[in-house]
Amino acid sequence: MIQIPQKIGETFLRYFPVREGLKALGRSLTEHCPAAQDSQTQVEMNKGRLEAFSDGVIAIIITIMVLEMKVPHGENLEALSPVLPVFLSYVLSFTYVGIYWNNHHHMLHTVTTVTGGMLWANLHLLFWLSLFPFATGWMGENHFTAIPTALYGMVLLLAAIAYYLLQEVIIRAQGPNSLLKKAVGRDWKGKLSPILYSLSILATLYSPWISQAIFVAVALIWLIPDQRIKNVLARSDA
């Protein structure tokens, strides 16, 4: 049997999100076994697996990002100076991952039937989100220079497109009376974000700080509480 060094084991156990992420992944794989049940129970089961798996992956993504921040050698504030860019890039990416998790959670509340297309579209979204730790670390380690910033913008762009595709797959599966369609309406945030991300990539040719300003602006747009899905669900239950 392979023995894991005690210090390594203790280091990983200290990080709560890892344990929670693995628990969520375990629940998604073990608790929801196929069985002869009525259709409503099966729908809830499928949606539960989808949400539990996604939550577990997102929790691990956040954990990997924070593990990229190395503890500085020194006991004064000057020792924190070299890791400040890494910390700022982590804050930005943590905000974005949190926004995706929040909106993904609300979007799944509108799902009544889980299809194979939804599963693949969801995996597509998780793939691009899983690249956040790499893009975040590279940008922070290189102090927001042009090429790492452009790559970060590309990951944001592709994640936004993947989220939009998942949204459209759900709307198409729900049909003409789609609750999600009623909730998103014209979806100006979803359509504006890819445009701004594309501009941020082009802006690295002039100044990476313009790109950073665009990243922050888009994050602030999405941080504003959005009650559309909640209101539509409340009306449908009335």
N, C-alpha and C positions, 0 to 999 in steps of 0.2 A: 504493500500500500504506500502511495506517495504521501510523504509527510510535509505539511505546509509549515514553514518557520513561524514560531509563535508571534514574533513582532509583526510580520506581514499580516497574519490573521487578525491581530488586535487592531491594526491600522484600518483594515477594511470594515471591521465590525463597528468602529467608531462612527462611520458615516451612515446615518440613519436612512438617507434616501436609497442607498444600495440595498439595504435589507428590505425596505418597503417595495422597491422596484422588483426584487427577486420574488417577494411574496406575491405581488400582483401578477407576475408572469406565471408563478406556480399555480395560482388560483385559476388563471385563464386556461391552463393546460389540464388541470386535474378536476376542478369542481364541476365543469360543465361538460360532462360526458354525454354523447348522443344517447337518447332513450326514447321509448315509445310514449310520447306525451302529446297533449293537444297542441294545436298550432300556436295559440297565444303564448303558452309556456315556452315553446321552441323559439319564438321570436324574441322573448325577453332573454333567453339563454344566449342566443347568438349575439344580441346587442351587448350583453354583459361580457362576453368573451372579447369582443372587439374593443370595448372601453377599457377592460382590465389590462389587456395586452398593450394598448396604446399608453395608458398611464404608467405601466412598468417601464416601457422604453423611454418615455420622457423623463421619468425620475432618474434613470441611469445616465441619460444625456447630461442632466444638470450635475450629477455627481462627477462625471468625467471632467466637466469644465472646471469645477472647483478644485479637483485634484491637479489640474495643470498649474495652479498657482503655487509656487515654491515658497517655503518659509525663508525670509531673508536672514542673513547672518549679521547680527548686530542688535543692539538694544536701544538705539536712538531713532528718531524720526527720519534721519537721513538714510537709514538702511532700507526704509520703505520706498524711497525714490525709484530704484530700478524696477520694482514690481508694480508701480502705479499704472503704467499703460496696460499691463496684463489684467489688473483689477478692473480698470475702466471698461475694457473690452468684455470682461466677464459680466459686469453689471448690465451692459447693453444686451448681451446675448441672453442672460437670465431673464431680462424683461421680455425679449422676443419669444423665448420658449414658454414663458408664463402666459403670454397673450395667446399663443397657439393652443396651449393646453386649455385655457379658459373657453375660447371660442369652439374648440373641438368638443369639449364637454357639453356646451349648450346645443351645438348642432346635432349631436347624437340623441338628444332628448326628443327631436322631431322624427327620428327614425322609427318606422313601424315594421319594416321588412328589411332584413339584411341580405344583400345579394353578393354573388361572387365579385361583381364589378366594384362594389363598395370595399370589399376586403383588399382587392389589389390597389385601388385608389388610395386606401388608407396606408398600405405598405409603401406606396410611392411617396406619400407625404412624410412618413417616418424615415425613409431613406435620406431625404434632404435635410430633415431635422437632425439626423444622426451625424451629419457633417459639420454641425455647428461647433463642436469642441475643437476640431482641427482648424477650421477657418478662424475661430476666435483666438486660439493660441498663437497661430501664425501672425495674425494682425497685431496682437498685443506684444509679442516678442520682438517684432520689428518696428514698434512705435508708430503704427498707423501709416506706414509708407504706401506708395501708390499701388503696387501689384498685390500685396496682401489685402489691401482695402478693396480693390476691384474684385478679388476672389470672394471676399466676404459679401459684397454686394450681389455677386452672381448666385451665391448660395441662398441669400434672402429672396432673390427674384424667383429662383426655381422652387423654393419652398412655398412662396405665394401662389405660383401657378399650380403646384400640386394641391394646395388647399382649395383653390378655385375648382379644379377638376373633381375633387372629392365632393364638393358642394353640388356641382352639376350632376354628378352620378346619382346622388341621393335625390335630387329634385326630379330627375328623369324617372327613377324607380317609383317615386311617390305619385306620379301622374299629374293630371291637370289641377287637382285639388291639393297640391303639395303644400304642407304647412311651412316647410323651409322656404319655398318660393315666396309665400306671402310675407314671411318674416324678413327676408333680405331685401325685398323690393327691388329697387334699381341697383343696389349694392355698390354705391359709389366708392366706398372704402376699398372693396375688393378689386375694383377696376382701376382706381387711382394708384394703389400701392405698387403694382408692377411697373407702371410708368415712372414713378419716382425712383424705384430701384434701378431701372435702366439709366435714368439720368445720373444717378450716383456713380454708376460704373463709368460713364463717359466723363464725369467730373474729375475722376482720378487723373485724367490727362492734364488737368490744370492745377488742381489742389485737392489732396486727399481730405482736407478738413471740410471742404464743401460737401464731400460724400458723407462724412461723419455727421454733419449738420442735417443732411437729408435722412440718414438712418434714425437720428433722434426724433426728427419731425414726424416720421411715419409711426414710430413707436408711440409718440404722444397722441396721435390721431386714434390709434387703436386702444389706448389706455382709457379713453373716455367711455364710461359705462354705456353699454348698448342693451336696451331693454326690448328690442324688437322680437326676438325669439320668445322671451318670457311672456310678453304681452299676447302674442299669437297663441301660445299654448294655453294661457289663461282663458282666452276667448273660446278656444276649441273645447275646453272642459266645461264651460258654462252651459 
